[in-house]
Amino acid sequence: MTSIPTDYDSARAALTRLIPIAMSDTGQARRVANFLMAWWNGPDLGHFEIADLFGVDIGVANDITSVIGFLGRNDRGAVYIDSLGFAEEMQDIIARWRNPVGQGPE
């Protein structure tokens, strides 16, 4: 059985790999962006379908799992991506994927 690290440093490292994917133009990009936006603000930006893990490479799925594990282990309440130092990157992802219809990827 493979163990996926869920500590703070591992979650941050996973995010440094996930964010460039979310900003790219691949099938995985949409899935990763949906995961990050659901974490940021699911009610307004949409939710992450668990089955989307089937549509990403194993390394990407492991990175998402690392972040989810970190969030689940945290005993200090809600943790959002901006508190981990990625607020600007998150704004870029939202701008890329949630533009008004006809002005960018959906």
N, C-alpha and C positions, 0 to 999 in steps of 0.2 A: 504494500500500500504506500502511495506517495503522500507525503505530508506537505501541505501548502502553508507557508508562513503567514501569520496574521498579525504580526507586531507592527508598530508604527513605522519603522524604517522600511519594512517590506511593503506596506501599503503605499507609502510615498514613492518607492521605487516602481511599484506597479503603475501608479498614476503617471509617472514620467514616461512610461511606455504606452499607456492607454491614450493619453491626450493627443499625441501626434497621429495616432490611428484615427481618432474621432475627427480630426481635422483633415483627413485625407479623403480620397474619392474612391473608396472600395466598398464592397458589400459589407465587410466587417466594420467599416467606419460608421455606418448608420446604426448598427447594433451597439457599438461601443458608445457612441454619442447618446443614444437612447438610455443606456445604463446611467451615464453620468448626469444627464438631465433629469432622469427620474429621481436620482439621489438629491439633486439640487432643489427641485421643485416639481414633484410628480403631478400634483393636481393641475398645474398650469402648463407644464411642458410635456406631459405624457408619461406613460409608465413603461417599465422594462419587462418584456415578455421573457420569462425564464427559458422558454424553448429557443430563444435567440442564442443561447449558449451553444446549441447544436450547429449554428451557422458561423462559428468563429474557430480559428485555429486553437489548438490545445493550450498554447502559451498565453493567448489572449484570454481564454476561459479561466486559466489559472490566475491571471492577474485580476480579473473581475472577482474571482473567488477570494483572493487575498484581501481585496478591499472590503468585500462583504464580511469576511471573517473578522477583520479589524473592527468594523463597525459593531459587530455583534459582541465582541469582547470588551468594548469600551464601557466602563462603569461610571463615566462622568456625564452622561446624558448625550444629547444629539451632537454629532460631529458632521460638519459639512465640508465640502472640498475647499472652500475659501479659507477655512481655518487651518488647512494644511498647506496654504501658500499658493493656491491655484485659482484665485478669483478672476484674474485677467484672462487666463486661458479658458475658464468656464464661460465668460462673457463672449469670447470668440466662438466657442462651440455653439452657443445659443444663437448667435447672429448667423452662423453658417447654416444651421439646421432648422431654425424656426422663423425664417423670414416670411413675410406675407406671400401668399400664393403668387406665383409668377416671378418672384424675385430671388429664387435660389432653391437649393435642394429641399425636399419635403421630408 
